């Protein structure tokens, strides 16, 4: 009873000061239905801070080993923390042995982003995408990395080490980690990806 009376008083005060509160609700509903989350236009400072302070799992096969080491140094210099799942040399190994641990780590931690690298990027990307909670994106241009984050909410970046210069690879990495998911109409499409 007390709650009801307090609610009525609050509603009366809002109406007196701002006009019909239900009209505001209807307007917000219309905006959300047409454009997606209306609050998504504001920078998500909290989310960005959380992402930048999270551990970044990284893994590669022998073809991606040298690039992995370069990326670790690059991101560490930016103050990011990485967890290296290997490999640890250029000795020939099997890429699924390194893709699965990285994918599992990202899958178990909502909001976490990871990196995988192999020669062409194809094999390690296919392996990571076997995990239901993974949206792994093979990127060879920074624009593709940006779109993978903006439209697909990609949570693993895959790089084709044999087809990128060091400069190109680092530009792609930086683009991937500075870009936020746009949400809105893209979320509806992402919700349809999982195979049930």
C-alpha positions as a printed NumPy array, in Angstrom:
array([[  0.   ,   0.   ,   0.   ],
       [  2.851,   2.347,   0.934],
       [  4.655,   1.536,  -2.312],
       [  1.517,   2.265,  -4.377],
       [  0.989,   5.643,  -2.755],
       [  4.642,   6.61 ,  -3.229],
       [  4.463,   5.555,  -6.868],
       [  1.318,   7.653,  -7.412],
       [  2.96 ,  10.708,  -5.821],
       [  6.097,  10.264,  -7.97 ],
       [  4.005,   9.847, -11.129],
       [  2.025,  12.989, -10.311],
       [  5.267,  14.969,  -9.78 ],
       [  6.74 ,  13.77 , -13.089],
       [  3.506,  14.597, -14.943],
       [  3.353,  18.084, -13.431],
       [  6.963,  18.86 , -14.307],
       [  7.482,  17.083, -17.664],
       [  4.014,  16.371, -19.049],
       [  2.501,  12.958, -19.737],
       [  5.173,  10.345, -18.749],
       [  3.489,   7.677, -20.901],
       [  3.957,   9.845, -23.994],
       [  7.685,   9.853, -23.265],
       [  7.637,   6.053, -22.922],
       [  5.779,   5.686, -26.222],
       [  8.297,   7.933, -27.977],
       [ 11.221,   5.943, -26.594],
       [  9.568,   2.697, -27.683],
       [  9.104,   4.048, -31.224],
       [ 12.742,   5.176, -31.406],
       [ 13.974,   1.816, -30.104],
       [ 11.806,  -0.13 , -32.565],
       [ 12.992,   1.889, -35.557],
       [ 16.638,   2.595, -34.762],
       [ 17.631,   0.101, -32.066],
       [ 18.875,   1.029, -28.596],
       [ 18.627,   4.866, -28.375],
       [ 21.356,   4.935, -25.724],
       [ 23.819,   3.233, -28.091],
       [ 24.566,   6.635, -29.646],
       [ 26.354,   7.655, -26.449],
       [ 29.96 ,   6.438, -25.965],
       [ 30.103,   3.379, -23.722],
       [ 32.971,   4.544, -21.528],
       [ 32.458,   1.839, -18.92 ],
       [ 32.411,  -0.935, -21.505],
       [ 35.517,   0.403, -23.24 ],
       [ 37.391,   0.594, -19.944],
       [ 36.381,  -2.955, -19.068],
       [ 37.521,  -4.295, -22.446],
       [ 40.877,  -2.522, -22.268],
       [ 41.63 ,  -3.942, -18.812],
       [ 40.625,  -7.515, -19.657],
       [ 43.068, -10.267, -20.482],
       [ 43.406, -10.934, -24.208],
       [ 43.967, -14.624, -24.995],
       [ 46.193, -15.177, -28.032],
       [ 47.269, -18.276, -29.906],
       [ 48.969, -19.275, -33.134],
       [ 50.399, -22.184, -35.055],
       [ 54.017, -22.315, -36.266],
       [ 53.249, -20.096, -39.283],
       [ 51.845, -17.417, -36.997],
       [ 54.434, -17.668, -34.217],
       [ 56.576, -14.661, -35.204],
       [ 53.558, -12.422, -35.772],
       [ 52.092, -13.519, -32.438],
       [ 55.272, -12.42 , -30.65 ],
       [ 55.16 ,  -9.051, -32.429],
       [ 51.503,  -8.508, -31.495],
       [ 52.151,  -9.405, -27.854],
       [ 54.898,  -6.763, -27.654],
       [ 52.697,  -4.215, -29.438],
       [ 49.665,  -4.662, -27.185],
       [ 51.722,  -4.972, -23.999],
       [ 53.264,  -1.58 , -24.808],
       [ 49.694,  -0.207, -24.875],
       [ 49.116,  -1.481, -21.339],
       [ 47.016,  -4.483, -22.356],
       [ 47.382,  -7.864, -20.655],
       [ 47.692, -10.987, -22.778],
       [ 47.542, -14.702, -22.047],
       [ 49.742, -16.613, -24.482],
       [ 48.346, -20.057, -25.342],
       [ 51.244, -20.831, -27.717],
       [ 52.713, -22.109, -29.827],
       [ 56.172, -21.186, -28.571],
       [ 58.393, -21.875, -31.588],
       [ 58.311, -22.34 , -35.362],
       [ 58.348, -26.121, -35.015],
       [ 55.44 , -27.611, -37.004],
       [ 52.315, -28.198, -34.904],
       [ 48.529, -28.615, -35.394],
       [ 46.51 , -25.371, -35.278],
       [ 43.406, -26.863, -33.558],
       [ 45.508, -27.515, -30.437],
       [ 45.891, -23.748, -30.03 ],
       [ 42.58 , -22.56 , -31.45 ],
       [ 40.401, -24.522, -29.014],
       [ 41.964, -23.19 , -25.754],
       [ 41.7  , -19.578, -26.942],
       [ 38.109, -20.076, -28.138],
       [ 37.151, -21.765, -24.857],
       [ 38.632, -18.896, -22.846],
       [ 36.731, -16.258, -24.836],
       [ 33.53 , -18.307, -24.787],
       [ 33.658, -18.577, -20.992],
       [ 34.178, -14.837, -20.438],
       [ 31.467, -12.528, -21.757],
       [ 32.897,  -9.448, -23.45 ],
       [ 36.387, -10.902, -23.84 ],
       [ 38.183, -10.564, -27.176],
       [ 40.887, -12.924, -28.453],
       [ 43.388, -13.298, -31.278],
       [ 44.317, -16.338, -33.386],
       [ 46.916, -16.561, -36.142],
       [ 47.909, -19.152, -38.716],
       [ 49.349, -19.142, -42.24 ],
       [ 46.19 , -18.453, -44.244],
       [ 43.896, -17.898, -41.253],
       [ 41.378, -20.381, -42.622],
       [ 42.047, -23.493, -40.547],
       [ 42.336, -21.756, -37.199],
       [ 39.239, -19.663, -37.976],
       [ 37.16 , -22.722, -38.878],
       [ 38.229, -24.407, -35.644],
       [ 37.354, -21.436, -33.434],
       [ 33.921, -21.1  , -35.036],
       [ 33.022, -24.655, -34.003],
       [ 32.413, -23.156, -30.545],
       [ 28.798, -21.951, -30.224],
       [ 29.683, -18.741, -28.383],
       [ 32.423, -17.707, -30.79 ],
       [ 32.162, -15.265, -33.689],
       [ 35.635, -15.494, -35.169],
       [ 36.481, -13.141, -38.048],
       [ 39.278, -13.654, -40.575],
       [ 40.548, -10.156, -41.352],
       [ 43.174,  -9.019, -43.874],
       [ 42.259,  -5.306, -43.928],
       [ 41.563,  -2.949, -41.05 ],
       [ 38.192,  -2.017, -42.566],
       [ 37.111,  -5.653, -42.395],
       [ 38.193,  -5.79 , -38.742],
       [ 36.141,  -2.681, -37.972],
       [ 33.044,  -4.087, -39.673],
       [ 33.512,  -7.441, -37.945],
       [ 33.24 ,  -5.654, -34.607],
       [ 30.584,  -3.078, -35.578],
       [ 28.162,  -5.398, -37.383],
       [ 29.04 ,  -8.935, -36.264],
       [ 30.227,  -8.407, -32.674],
       [ 33.228, -10.607, -33.532],
       [ 34.968, -11.808, -30.392],
       [ 38.041, -13.4  , -31.989],
       [ 40.278, -11.754, -34.565],
       [ 42.007, -14.153, -36.952],
       [ 45.031, -13.05 , -38.977],
       [ 46.575, -14.73 , -42.052],
       [ 50.264, -14.354, -41.152],
       [ 51.637, -15.307, -44.558],
       [ 49.609, -12.643, -46.359],
       [ 50.179,  -9.592, -44.143],
       [ 53.093,  -7.292, -43.467],
       [ 53.825,  -6.557, -39.823],
       [ 52.501,  -3.006, -40.248],
       [ 49.253,  -4.214, -41.817],
       [ 48.727,  -6.781, -39.071],
       [ 49.191,  -4.247, -36.275],
       [ 46.798,  -1.794, -37.967],
       [ 44.178,  -4.563, -38.107],
       [ 44.725,  -5.463, -34.457],
       [ 44.365,  -1.834, -33.334],
       [ 41.222,  -1.374, -35.443],
       [ 39.647,  -4.508, -33.983],
       [ 40.258,  -3.529, -30.364],
       [ 39.203,   0.101, -30.644],
       [ 35.913,  -0.648, -32.417],
       [ 32.678,  -1.248, -30.528],
       [ 29.665,  -3.329, -31.54 ],
       [ 26.852,  -1.083, -32.826],
       [ 23.988,  -3.271, -31.625],
       [ 20.528,  -2.326, -32.86 ],
       [ 19.505,  -4.136, -36.048],
       [ 22.758,  -6.135, -36.024],
       [ 21.884,  -7.831, -32.722],
       [ 18.779,  -9.396, -34.276],
       [ 20.929, -10.973, -36.988],
       [ 23.54 , -12.215, -34.54 ],
       [ 20.825, -13.864, -32.47 ],
       [ 20.038, -16.035, -35.539],
       [ 23.61 , -17.325, -35.996],
       [ 23.626, -20.122, -33.398],
       [ 22.705, -23.604, -34.61 ],
       [ 20.213, -25.122, -32.152]])
